[in-house]
Amino acid sequence: MAAAIALAAYGCTTAARHDAGRGAPLVLLRSCGAFAAAGAACLYAWGTVHLLTLDETRRDAACKEAVGPAHVMEIDSYRPTYIPLGLGCHVRSGTTHSTGVPGYLNPAAGALAFTAVAMGGFSLLESERRATRDFKRETRRP
């Protein structure tokens, strides 16, 4: 959660310091990328809280619901996974049913993380492009 707060603070300070309202694309990419990363970190923390607060009774009920009434007696183990977030309910037949975390959480966290990486990458490329352009402009012979 501290990472999410730090990323959100970075996004706010970057936008405020460089007056993102003027439409500077590099500043907007950086600050929006930081906000997307903060959102992904918050969603991941929310899913982890879901997983860690499952006590034995809630874990059993969630697995029974995911497996279905026909295979309830075949559940042989539970295994939490952290990427993607979920509780794996293993059945004797070898299949695993995921439960314990809201269904929207993994796709939303993944989309926000991808957006953050893409915006950060574009920001880096744009920064390099500008530095190269400025260097060529300064070293041009008169």
DSSP file (Angstrom, degrees, kcal/mol; ACC not computed):
  #  RESIDUE AA STRUCTURE BP1 BP2  ACC     N-H-->O    O-->H-N    N-H-->O    O-->H-N    TCO  KAPPA ALPHA  PHI   PSI    X-CA   Y-CA   Z-CA
    1    1 A M     >        0   0    0      0, 0.0     4,-2.0     0, 0.0     5,-0.2   0.000 360.0 360.0 360.0 -31.4    0.0    0.0    0.0
    2    2 A A  H  >  +     0   0    0      1,-0.2     4,-2.5     2,-0.2     5,-0.2   0.868 360.0  54.6 -64.5 -35.3    2.9    2.3    0.6
    3    3 A A  H  > S+     0   0    0      2,-0.2     4,-2.7     1,-0.2    -1,-0.2   0.903 106.9  50.8 -64.7 -40.5    4.0    1.8   -3.0
    4    4 A A  H  > S+     0   0    0      2,-0.2     4,-2.4     1,-0.2    -2,-0.2   0.909 111.5  47.4 -63.4 -41.6    0.6    2.9   -4.2
    5    5 A I  H  X S+     0   0    0     -4,-2.0     4,-2.4     2,-0.2    -2,-0.2   0.912 112.8  49.0 -66.1 -42.1    0.7    6.0   -2.0
    6    6 A A  H  X S+     0   0    0     -4,-2.5     4,-2.4     2,-0.2    -2,-0.2   0.910 112.4  47.8 -64.3 -42.2    4.2    6.9   -3.2
    7    7 A L  H  X S+     0   0    0     -4,-2.7     4,-2.4     2,-0.2    -2,-0.2   0.902 112.4  48.8 -66.2 -40.5    3.3    6.4   -6.9
    8    8 A A  H  X S+     0   0    0     -4,-2.4     4,-2.3     2,-0.2    -2,-0.2   0.904 111.7  49.7 -65.1 -40.3    0.2    8.6   -6.5
    9    9 A A  H  X S+     0   0    0     -4,-2.4     4,-2.7     2,-0.2     5,-0.2   0.903 110.5  50.4 -64.4 -40.9    2.2   11.3   -4.7
   10   10 A Y  H  X S+     0   0    0     -4,-2.4     4,-2.5     2,-0.2     5,-0.2   0.923 110.4  49.8 -62.1 -43.9    4.8   11.1   -7.6
   11   11 A G  H  X S+     0   0    0     -4,-2.4     4,-2.1     2,-0.2    -2,-0.2   0.914 113.5  45.7 -61.5 -43.3    2.1   11.5  -10.2
   12   12 A C  H  X S+     0   0    0     -4,-2.3     4,-2.5     2,-0.2     5,-0.2   0.934 115.0  45.7 -66.3 -46.7    0.5   14.5   -8.4
   13   13 A T  H  X S+     0   0    0     -4,-2.7     4,-2.8     2,-0.2     5,-0.2   0.878 112.7  50.7 -68.1 -36.4    3.8   16.3   -7.8
   14   14 A T  H  X S+     0   0    0     -4,-2.5     4,-1.7    -5,-0.2    -1,-0.2   0.934 113.4  45.4 -64.6 -45.3    5.0   15.7  -11.3
   15   15 A A  H  <>S+     0   0    0     -4,-2.1     5,-2.4    -5,-0.2     4,-0.3   0.908 118.1  43.2 -64.8 -41.2    1.8   17.0  -12.8
   16   16 A A  H ><5S+     0   0    0     -4,-2.5     3,-0.8     3,-0.2    -2,-0.2   0.897 112.3  52.1 -72.3 -40.4    1.8   20.0  -10.4
   17   17 A R  H 3<5S+     0   0    0     -4,-2.8    -1,-0.2     1,-0.2    -2,-0.2   0.866 118.8  35.0 -65.8 -36.8    5.5   20.9  -10.8
   18   18 A H  T 3<5S-     0   0    0     -4,-1.7    -1,-0.2    -5,-0.2    -2,-0.2   0.264 109.4-116.8-104.4  11.1    5.4   20.9  -14.6
   19   19 A D  T X 5 -     0   0    0     -3,-0.8     3,-1.9    -4,-0.3     5,-0.4   0.975  31.9-168.6  51.9  69.3    1.9   22.4  -15.0
   20   20 A A  G > <S+     0   0    0     -5,-2.4     3,-1.7     1,-0.3    -1,-0.1   0.656  74.8  79.8 -63.8 -15.4    0.4   19.4  -16.8
   21   21 A G  G 3  S+     0   0    0     -6,-0.3    -1,-0.3     1,-0.3    -2,-0.1   0.737  79.8  67.6 -65.0 -21.4   -2.6   21.5  -17.6
   22   22 A R  G <  S-     0   0    0     -3,-1.9    -1,-0.3    -4,-0.2    -2,-0.2   0.617 116.2-112.5 -74.6 -10.6   -0.7   23.1  -20.5
   23   23 A G    <   +     0   0    0     -3,-1.7    -2,-0.1     1,-0.2    -3,-0.1   0.739  49.2 172.2  90.3  23.7   -0.7   19.7  -22.2
   24   24 A A     >  -     0   0    0     -5,-0.4     4,-2.3    -6,-0.2    -1,-0.2  -0.556  23.2-152.1 -66.1 114.6    2.9   18.8  -22.1
   25   25 A P  H  > S+     0   0    0      0, 0.0     4,-2.5     0, 0.0     5,-0.2   0.851  89.6  53.1 -63.6 -35.7    2.8   15.2  -23.4
   26   26 A L  H  > S+     0   0    0      2,-0.2     4,-2.1     1,-0.2     5,-0.2   0.915 111.6  45.3 -66.5 -42.2    5.9   13.9  -21.6
   27   27 A V  H  > S+     0   0    0      2,-0.2     4,-2.7     1,-0.2     5,-0.3   0.904 113.0  51.0 -67.0 -41.5    4.6   15.2  -18.2
   28   28 A L  H  X S+     0   0    0     -4,-2.3     4,-2.5     1,-0.2     5,-0.3   0.899 109.8  50.4 -63.8 -40.2    1.2   13.7  -18.9
   29   29 A L  H  X S+     0   0    0     -4,-2.5     4,-2.1    -5,-0.2    -2,-0.2   0.932 113.2  45.8 -62.8 -45.0    2.6   10.4  -19.8
   30   30 A R  H  X S+     0   0    0     -4,-2.1     4,-2.1     2,-0.2    -2,-0.2   0.946 116.6  42.5 -64.0 -48.8    4.7   10.3  -16.6
   31   31 A S  H  X S+     0   0    0     -4,-2.7     4,-2.2     1,-0.2    -2,-0.2   0.906 116.0  47.6 -70.1 -40.0    2.0   11.3  -14.2
   32   32 A C  H  X S+     0   0    0     -4,-2.5     4,-2.4    -5,-0.3    -1,-0.2   0.877 111.0  52.9 -67.3 -35.9   -0.7    9.1  -15.8
   33   33 A G  H  X S+     0   0    0     -4,-2.1     4,-2.2    -5,-0.3    -2,-0.2   0.897 109.3  49.0 -62.8 -40.1    1.7    6.2  -15.8
   34   34 A A  H  X S+     0   0    0     -4,-2.1     4,-2.2     2,-0.2    -2,-0.2   0.898 111.0  49.8 -66.4 -40.0    2.4    6.7  -12.1
   35   35 A F  H  X S+     0   0    0     -4,-2.2     4,-2.2     2,-0.2    -2,-0.2   0.893 110.6  50.0 -64.8 -39.3   -1.4    6.9  -11.4
   36   36 A A  H  X S+     0   0    0     -4,-2.4     4,-2.3     2,-0.2    -2,-0.2   0.905 110.9  49.1 -65.5 -41.1   -2.0    3.7  -13.3
   37   37 A A  H  X S+     0   0    0     -4,-2.2     4,-2.4     2,-0.2    -2,-0.2   0.890 110.2  51.5 -65.0 -38.5    0.8    2.0  -11.3
   38   38 A A  H  X S+     0   0    0     -4,-2.2     4,-2.2     2,-0.2    -2,-0.2   0.902 109.8  49.8 -63.9 -40.5   -0.7    3.2   -8.1
   39   39 A G  H  X S+     0   0    0     -4,-2.2     4,-2.4     2,-0.2    -2,-0.2   0.900 110.5  49.5 -64.3 -41.0   -4.1    1.8   -9.2
   40   40 A A  H  X S+     0   0    0     -4,-2.3     4,-2.3     2,-0.2    -2,-0.2   0.906 111.0  49.7 -64.2 -41.6   -2.5   -1.5  -10.0
   41   41 A A  H  X S+     0   0    0     -4,-2.4     4,-2.3     2,-0.2    -2,-0.2   0.892 110.8  50.1 -64.8 -38.9   -0.8   -1.6   -6.6
   42   42 A C  H  X S+     0   0    0     -4,-2.2     4,-2.4     2,-0.2    -2,-0.2   0.925 111.5  47.7 -65.0 -44.0   -4.0   -0.8   -4.8
   43   43 A L  H  X S+     0   0    0     -4,-2.4     4,-2.3     2,-0.2    -2,-0.2   0.897 111.8  50.1 -64.7 -39.4   -5.9   -3.5   -6.6
   44   44 A Y  H  X S+     0   0    0     -4,-2.3     4,-2.2     2,-0.2    -1,-0.2   0.910 111.2  48.8 -65.0 -40.9   -3.2   -6.1   -5.9
   45   45 A A  H  X S+     0   0    0     -4,-2.3     4,-2.2     2,-0.2    -2,-0.2   0.896 109.8  52.6 -64.5 -39.0   -3.2   -5.1   -2.2
   46   46 A W  H  X S+     0   0    0     -4,-2.4     4,-1.9     1,-0.2    -2,-0.2   0.908 110.6  47.2 -62.9 -42.7   -7.0   -5.4   -2.2
   47   47 A G  H  X S+     0   0    0     -4,-2.3     4,-2.2     2,-0.2    -1,-0.2   0.876 109.8  53.0 -66.4 -37.5   -6.8   -8.9   -3.6
   48   48 A T  H  X S+     0   0    0     -4,-2.2     4,-2.8     2,-0.2    -2,-0.2   0.887 107.1  52.3 -65.4 -38.2   -4.1   -9.9   -1.2
   49   49 A V  H  X S+     0   0    0     -4,-2.2     4,-1.8     2,-0.2    -1,-0.2   0.916 108.2  51.9 -62.2 -42.4   -6.4   -8.8    1.7
   50   50 A H  H  < S+     0   0    0     -4,-1.9     4,-0.3     1,-0.2    -2,-0.2   0.926 113.5  44.3 -57.6 -44.8   -9.1  -10.9    0.3
   51   51 A L  H >< S+     0   0    0     -4,-2.2     3,-1.0     1,-0.2    -2,-0.2   0.905 113.6  48.3 -69.5 -41.8   -6.8  -13.9    0.2
   52   52 A L  H 3< S+     0   0    0     -4,-2.8    -1,-0.2     1,-0.2    -2,-0.2   0.747 107.1  56.1 -73.6 -22.9   -5.3  -13.4    3.6
   53   53 A T  T 3< S+     0   0    0     -4,-1.8     2,-0.9    -5,-0.2    -1,-0.2   0.426  76.7 112.1 -90.7   2.6   -8.6  -12.9    5.4
   54   54 A L    <   -     0   0    0     -3,-1.0     2,-0.1    -4,-0.3    -3,-0.0  -0.652  52.0-166.4 -75.4 109.5  -10.0  -16.3    4.2
   55   55 A D     >  -     0   0    0     -2,-0.9     4,-2.6     1,-0.1     5,-0.2  -0.305  39.9 -88.7 -84.7-179.3  -10.3  -18.4    7.3
   56   56 A E  H  > S+     0   0    0      1,-0.2     4,-2.2     2,-0.2     5,-0.2   0.875 126.0  48.7 -61.3 -39.7  -10.9  -22.1    7.1
   57   57 A T  H  > S+     0   0    0      2,-0.2     4,-2.2     1,-0.2    -1,-0.2   0.936 114.7  43.5 -67.4 -46.8  -14.7  -21.9    7.1
   58   58 A R  H  > S+     0   0    0      2,-0.2     4,-2.4     1,-0.2    -2,-0.2   0.856 113.0  53.7 -67.8 -34.3  -14.8  -19.2    4.3
   59   59 A R  H  X S+     0   0    0     -4,-2.6     4,-2.3     2,-0.2    -2,-0.2   0.928 110.1  46.8 -64.9 -45.3  -12.1  -21.1    2.3
   60   60 A D  H  X S+     0   0    0     -4,-2.2     4,-2.6    -5,-0.2    -2,-0.2   0.924 113.5  48.3 -61.6 -45.0  -14.1  -24.3    2.4
   61   61 A A  H  X S+     0   0    0     -4,-2.2     4,-2.0     1,-0.2    -2,-0.2   0.903 112.0  49.1 -63.9 -41.3  -17.3  -22.5    1.4
   62   62 A A  H  X S+     0   0    0     -4,-2.4     4,-2.1     2,-0.2    -1,-0.2   0.905 113.1  47.0 -65.6 -40.9  -15.6  -20.7   -1.5
   63   63 A C  H  X S+     0   0    0     -4,-2.3     4,-2.7     2,-0.2     5,-0.3   0.902 110.6  51.7 -68.1 -40.3  -14.1  -23.9   -2.8
   64   64 A K  H  X S+     0   0    0     -4,-2.6     4,-1.9     1,-0.2    -1,-0.2   0.887 111.8  47.6 -63.6 -37.1  -17.3  -25.8   -2.5
   65   65 A E  H  < S+     0   0    0     -4,-2.0    -1,-0.2    -5,-0.2    -2,-0.2   0.896 114.3  46.4 -69.6 -39.6  -19.1  -23.1   -4.5
   66   66 A A  H  < S+     0   0    0     -4,-2.1    -2,-0.2     1,-0.2    -1,-0.2   0.880 116.9  42.8 -70.6 -38.1  -16.3  -23.0   -7.1
   67   67 A V  H  < S-     0   0    0     -4,-2.7    -2,-0.2    -5,-0.1    -1,-0.2   0.855 108.9-129.2 -77.4 -36.1  -16.1  -26.8   -7.5
   68   68 A G    ><  -     0   0    0     -4,-1.9     3,-1.0    -5,-0.3     4,-0.3  -0.098  25.9 -77.9  99.8 157.8  -19.9  -27.4   -7.5
   69   69 A P  G >  S+     0   0    0      0, 0.0     3,-0.6     0, 0.0     4,-0.3   0.755 123.3  62.0 -66.0 -24.5  -22.0  -29.8   -5.5
   70   70 A A  G 3  S+     0   0    0      1,-0.2     3,-0.2    -3,-0.1    -2,-0.1   0.787 113.3  33.2 -72.6 -25.8  -21.1  -32.8   -7.6
   71   71 A H  G X  S+     0   0    0     -3,-1.0     3,-1.3    -7,-0.2     4,-0.3   0.179  80.8 112.0-117.0  16.9  -17.4  -32.7   -6.8
   72   72 A V  G X  S+     0   0    0     -3,-0.6     3,-1.1    -4,-0.3    -1,-0.1   0.881  79.4  51.2 -59.5 -40.1  -17.4  -31.4   -3.2
   73   73 A M  G 3  S+     0   0    0     -4,-0.3    -1,-0.3     1,-0.2    -2,-0.1   0.595 101.2  64.5 -75.6  -9.1  -16.1  -34.6   -1.8
   74   74 A E  G <   +     0   0    0     -3,-1.3    18,-1.9    17,-0.0     2,-0.4   0.446  68.5 117.9 -94.2  -0.9  -13.2  -34.7   -4.3
   75   75 A I  E <   +A   91   0A   0     -3,-1.1    16,-0.2    -4,-0.3     3,-0.1  -0.527  31.9 168.7 -68.3 123.2  -11.5  -31.6   -3.0
   76   76 A D  E     +     0   0A   0     14,-2.4     2,-0.3    -2,-0.4    15,-0.2   0.650  54.6   1.9-113.8 -19.2   -8.1  -32.7   -1.8
   77   77 A S  E     -A   90   0A   0     13,-1.2    13,-2.4     2,-0.0     2,-0.4  -0.994  51.6-137.6-162.0 163.9   -6.1  -29.5   -1.2
   78   78 A Y  E     -A   89   0A   0     -2,-0.3    11,-0.2    11,-0.2   -18,-0.0  -0.968  19.8-179.7-123.5 140.4   -6.1  -25.7   -1.3
   79   79 A R  E     -A   88   0A   0      9,-2.4     9,-3.1    -2,-0.4     2,-0.2  -0.919  17.9-143.3-144.6 116.5   -3.2  -23.6   -2.6
   80   80 A P  E     -A   87   0A   0      0, 0.0     2,-0.4     0, 0.0     7,-0.2  -0.539  14.9-160.9 -75.8 144.3   -3.1  -19.8   -2.7
   81   81 A T  E   > -A   86   0A   0      5,-3.1     5,-1.9    -2,-0.2    -2,-0.0  -0.964  12.7-165.8-122.6 144.3   -1.4  -18.2   -5.8
   82   82 A Y  E   5S+A   85   0A   0     -2,-0.4     3,-0.4     1,-0.3    -1,-0.1   0.599  74.2  67.1-107.8 -14.8   -0.2  -14.6   -5.8
   83   83 A I  T   5S+     0   0    0      1,-0.7    -1,-0.3     3,-0.1     2,-0.1  -0.833 120.8  15.7-139.9 104.5    0.3  -14.1   -9.5
   84   84 A P  T   5S-     0   0    0      0, 0.0    -1,-0.7     0, 0.0     2,-0.2   0.684 110.7-120.5 -71.8 159.4   -2.5  -14.2  -10.5
   85   85 A L  E   5 +A   82   0A   0     -3,-0.4     2,-0.3    -2,-0.1    -3,-0.2  -0.467  60.8 105.4 -68.6 132.7   -4.2  -13.7   -7.2
   86   86 A G  E   < -A   81   0A   0     -5,-1.9    -5,-3.1    -2,-0.2     2,-0.6  -0.917  65.9-103.9 171.2 166.9   -6.5  -16.6   -6.2
   87   87 A L  E     -AB  80  99A   0     12,-3.3    12,-1.8    -2,-0.3     2,-0.6  -0.964  34.8-145.2-111.0 117.0   -7.1  -19.6   -4.1
   88   88 A G  E     -AB  79  98A   0     -9,-3.1    -9,-2.4    -2,-0.6     2,-0.7  -0.735   7.1-160.1 -87.2 121.7   -6.7  -22.8   -6.1
   89   89 A C  E     -AB  78  97A   0      8,-3.0     8,-2.1    -2,-0.6     2,-0.3  -0.892  14.4-153.2-101.3 108.3   -9.1  -25.6   -5.1
   90   90 A H  E     -AB  77  96A   0    -13,-2.4   -14,-2.4    -2,-0.7   -13,-1.2  -0.652   6.3-159.7 -88.6 136.1   -7.5  -28.9   -6.3
   91   91 A V  E >   -A   75   0A   0      4,-2.4     3,-2.5    -2,-0.3   -16,-0.2  -0.822  31.0-111.7-111.7 152.3   -9.7  -31.8   -7.1
   92   92 A R  T 3  S+     0   0    0    -18,-1.9   -17,-0.1    -2,-0.3    -1,-0.1   0.770 113.8  67.0 -55.1 -28.6   -8.6  -35.5   -7.2
   93   93 A S  T 3  S-     0   0    0    -19,-0.1    -1,-0.3     1,-0.1     3,-0.1   0.610 120.2-105.9 -71.6  -9.3   -9.2  -35.5  -11.0
   94   94 A G  S <  S+     0   0    0     -3,-2.5     2,-0.2     1,-0.4    -2,-0.1   0.355  78.7 126.1 103.7  -5.0   -6.3  -33.0  -11.4
   95   95 A T        -     0   0    0     -4,-0.1    -4,-2.4    -5,-0.0     2,-0.4  -0.532  46.0-148.3 -86.2 155.5   -8.3  -29.9  -12.1
   96   96 A T  E     -B   90   0A   0     -6,-0.2     2,-0.5    -2,-0.2    -6,-0.2  -0.989   4.2-159.3-124.9 131.2   -7.9  -26.7  -10.2
   97   97 A H  E     -B   89   0A   0     -8,-2.1    -8,-3.0    -2,-0.4     2,-0.4  -0.937  14.8-139.9-110.5 129.0  -10.7  -24.2   -9.6
   98   98 A S  E     +B   88   0A   0     -2,-0.5     2,-0.3   -10,-0.2   -10,-0.2  -0.716  38.4 136.3 -93.1 137.6   -9.8  -20.6   -8.8
   99   99 A T  E     +B   87   0A   0    -12,-1.8   -12,-3.3    -2,-0.4   -36,-0.1  -0.886  29.2  79.8-156.6-176.5  -11.8  -18.7   -6.2
  100  100 A G  S    S+     0   0    0     -2,-0.3   -14,-0.1   -14,-0.2   -12,-0.1   0.182  85.3  73.2  94.2 -17.3  -11.3  -16.4   -3.2
  101  101 A V  S    S-     0   0    0    -16,-0.1    -1,-0.1   -14,-0.1   -14,-0.1  -0.985  92.9 -97.0-130.1 139.3  -10.7  -13.2   -5.1
  102  102 A P    >>  -     0   0    0      0, 0.0     3,-1.3     0, 0.0     4,-0.6  -0.231  33.6-123.2 -54.9 143.4  -13.3  -11.1   -7.0
  103  103 A G  T 34 S+     0   0    0      1,-0.3     3,-0.1     2,-0.2    -4,-0.0   0.743 106.6  56.0 -63.9 -25.9  -13.3  -11.9  -10.7
  104  104 A Y  T 3> S+     0   0    0      1,-0.2     4,-2.0     2,-0.1    -1,-0.3   0.697  90.9  77.8 -77.4 -18.9  -12.7   -8.3  -11.8
  105  105 A L  H <> S+     0   0    0     -3,-1.3     4,-2.7     1,-0.2     5,-0.3   0.918  91.0  44.1 -67.3 -51.2   -9.5   -7.9   -9.8
  106  106 A N  H  X S+     0   0    0     -4,-0.6     4,-2.5     1,-0.2     5,-0.2   0.932 116.5  45.4 -64.1 -46.8   -6.9   -9.8  -11.8
  107  107 A P  H  > S+     0   0    0      0, 0.0     4,-2.5     0, 0.0    -1,-0.2   0.911 115.6  47.7 -62.9 -39.0   -7.9   -8.4  -15.2
  108  108 A A  H  X S+     0   0    0     -4,-2.0     4,-2.4     2,-0.2    -2,-0.2   0.927 113.5  46.5 -67.6 -43.8   -8.1   -4.9  -13.9
  109  109 A A  H  X S+     0   0    0     -4,-2.7     4,-2.4    -5,-0.2    -1,-0.2   0.903 114.0  49.5 -64.3 -40.0   -4.8   -5.0  -12.0
  110  110 A G  H  X S+     0   0    0     -4,-2.5     4,-2.5    -5,-0.3    -2,-0.2   0.908 110.9  49.0 -64.8 -42.0   -3.2   -6.5  -15.1
  111  111 A A  H  X S+     0   0    0     -4,-2.5     4,-2.4    -5,-0.2    -2,-0.2   0.909 113.1  46.9 -65.2 -41.5   -4.6   -3.8  -17.4
  112  112 A L  H  X S+     0   0    0     -4,-2.4     4,-2.4     2,-0.2    -2,-0.2   0.898 112.6  49.5 -67.4 -39.3   -3.5   -1.0  -15.1
  113  113 A A  H  X S+     0   0    0     -4,-2.4     4,-2.3     2,-0.2    -2,-0.2   0.919 112.0  48.4 -65.0 -42.5    0.0   -2.5  -14.8
  114  114 A F  H  X S+     0   0    0     -4,-2.5     4,-2.7     1,-0.2    -2,-0.2   0.913 111.5  50.4 -62.5 -42.5    0.3   -2.9  -18.6
  115  115 A T  H  X S+     0   0    0     -4,-2.4     4,-2.7     1,-0.2     5,-0.2   0.902 110.0  50.4 -61.9 -41.5   -0.9    0.7  -19.0
  116  116 A A  H  X S+     0   0    0     -4,-2.4     4,-2.3     2,-0.2    -2,-0.2   0.913 112.6  45.8 -64.1 -42.9    1.7    1.9  -16.5
  117  117 A V  H  X S+     0   0    0     -4,-2.3     4,-2.6     2,-0.2    -2,-0.2   0.918 113.8  49.1 -66.6 -42.7    4.5    0.1  -18.2
  118  118 A A  H  X S+     0   0    0     -4,-2.7     4,-2.7     2,-0.2     5,-0.2   0.928 113.4  45.7 -63.4 -45.5    3.4    1.3  -21.7
  119  119 A M  H  X S+     0   0    0     -4,-2.7     4,-2.3     2,-0.2    -1,-0.2   0.894 113.5  49.6 -66.2 -39.0    3.2    4.9  -20.5
  120  120 A G  H  X S+     0   0    0     -4,-2.3     4,-2.2    -5,-0.2    -2,-0.2   0.903 112.1  48.5 -64.8 -40.3    6.5    4.7  -18.7
  121  121 A G  H  X S+     0   0    0     -4,-2.6     4,-2.5     2,-0.2    -2,-0.2   0.922 112.3  47.4 -65.3 -44.6    8.1    3.2  -21.8
  122  122 A F  H  X S+     0   0    0     -4,-2.7     4,-2.5     1,-0.2    -2,-0.2   0.881 111.2  52.5 -63.7 -37.4    6.6    5.9  -24.1
  123  123 A S  H  X S+     0   0    0     -4,-2.3     4,-2.2    -5,-0.2    -1,-0.2   0.915 110.2  47.8 -63.5 -43.0    7.8    8.6  -21.7
  124  124 A L  H  X S+     0   0    0     -4,-2.2     4,-2.3     2,-0.2    -2,-0.2   0.923 112.6  48.4 -63.9 -44.8   11.3    7.2  -21.8
  125  125 A L  H  X S+     0   0    0     -4,-2.5     4,-2.5     1,-0.2    -2,-0.2   0.905 112.1  48.8 -62.8 -41.9   11.4    7.0  -25.6
  126  126 A E  H  X S+     0   0    0     -4,-2.5     4,-2.4     2,-0.2    -1,-0.2   0.892 110.4  51.4 -65.7 -39.2   10.0   10.5  -25.9
  127  127 A S  H  X S+     0   0    0     -4,-2.2     4,-2.3     2,-0.2    -2,-0.2   0.915 111.9  46.6 -63.2 -43.6   12.6   11.8  -23.4
  128  128 A E  H  X S+     0   0    0     -4,-2.3     4,-2.5     2,-0.2    -2,-0.2   0.901 111.0  52.5 -64.6 -40.7   15.4   10.1  -25.4
  129  129 A R  H  X S+     0   0    0     -4,-2.5     4,-2.4     1,-0.2    -2,-0.2   0.919 111.2  46.3 -62.7 -43.3   14.1   11.5  -28.7
  130  130 A R  H  X S+     0   0    0     -4,-2.4     4,-2.7     2,-0.2    -1,-0.2   0.901 111.8  50.9 -66.2 -40.6   14.0   15.0  -27.3
  131  131 A A  H  X S+     0   0    0     -4,-2.3     4,-2.2     2,-0.2    -2,-0.2   0.908 112.1  47.3 -64.0 -41.1   17.5   14.7  -25.9
  132  132 A T  H  X S+     0   0    0     -4,-2.5     4,-2.5     2,-0.2    -2,-0.2   0.920 112.4  49.4 -65.6 -43.7   18.9   13.4  -29.2
  133  133 A R  H  X S+     0   0    0     -4,-2.4     4,-2.0     1,-0.2    -2,-0.2   0.922 112.9  46.9 -62.1 -44.4   17.1   16.2  -31.1
  134  134 A D  H  X S+     0   0    0     -4,-2.7     4,-2.1     2,-0.2    -1,-0.2   0.882 111.4  51.5 -65.7 -38.2   18.5   18.9  -28.7
  135  135 A F  H  X S+     0   0    0     -4,-2.2     4,-2.0     2,-0.2    -2,-0.2   0.917 110.8  47.7 -65.1 -43.4   22.0   17.4  -28.9
  136  136 A K  H  X S+     0   0    0     -4,-2.5     4,-0.5     1,-0.2    -1,-0.2   0.882 111.1  51.6 -65.0 -37.1   21.9   17.4  -32.7
  137  137 A R  H  < S+     0   0    0     -4,-2.0     3,-0.5    -5,-0.2    -1,-0.2   0.888 112.4  45.8 -66.2 -39.2   20.7   21.0  -32.7
  138  138 A E  H  < S+     0   0    0     -4,-2.1    -2,-0.2     1,-0.2    -1,-0.2   0.823 114.7  46.0 -74.6 -31.8   23.5   22.1  -30.4
  139  139 A T  H  < S+     0   0    0     -4,-2.0    -1,-0.2    -5,-0.2    -2,-0.2   0.397  82.3 121.6 -94.5   3.6   26.3   20.3  -32.2
  140  140 A R     <  -     0   0    0     -4,-0.5    -3,-0.0    -3,-0.5    -4,-0.0  -0.450  66.8-119.5 -67.0 136.3   25.2   21.5  -35.7
  141  141 A R              0   0    0     -2,-0.1    -1,-0.1     1,-0.1    -2,-0.1  -0.580 360.0 360.0 -79.7 138.6   27.9   23.4  -37.5
  142  142 A P              0   0    0      0, 0.0    -1,-0.1     0, 0.0    -2,-0.1   0.483 360.0 360.0 -74.9 360.0   27.1   27.0  -38.5
